[in-house]
Amino acid sequence: MDFRLLTLTKDHRGCTLRDDGRPLAWYPAVQPALELARTLAAASRLREDRAVVLELSAYGQPPRRLPLD
């Protein structure tokens, strides 16, 4: 199954939002990046028939999936 992967990468500098590996935006905190990721996921669901997966990758930990709602 083809899906769009939105990843929030958190480290000591802040949080980077990536879309299928491409950096989109940087924020000093997770919450604004999470809001943008959820907005992009909602827009993607309206336009395309492609699933969206949201993951949070904290420094030194494996990525974990986050709910989109």
C-alpha positions, 0 to 999 in steps of 0.5 A, a space after each residue: 500500500 502506498 502512503 504518505 509519511 509525515 515525520 516529526 524529528 525531535 532533537 535538542 534544537 527543536 522539531 523538524 517536519 519531514 514529508 516522505 523524508 524531505 524537510 518542510 519546516 522547523 519549529 522550536 517545539 513539537 506542538 506547532 509542528 504537530 498542528 501543521 502535520 495534522 493539517 497536511 494530513 487532513 488536506 491530503 485525505 481530501 485531495 488524494 486516495 492515499 493513506 497518511 502516516 504520522 510518526 514522531 522520532 525523538 533523539 536516540 529512540 525508534 519512531 512511534 506512530 501518532 494518531 492523526 485526529 
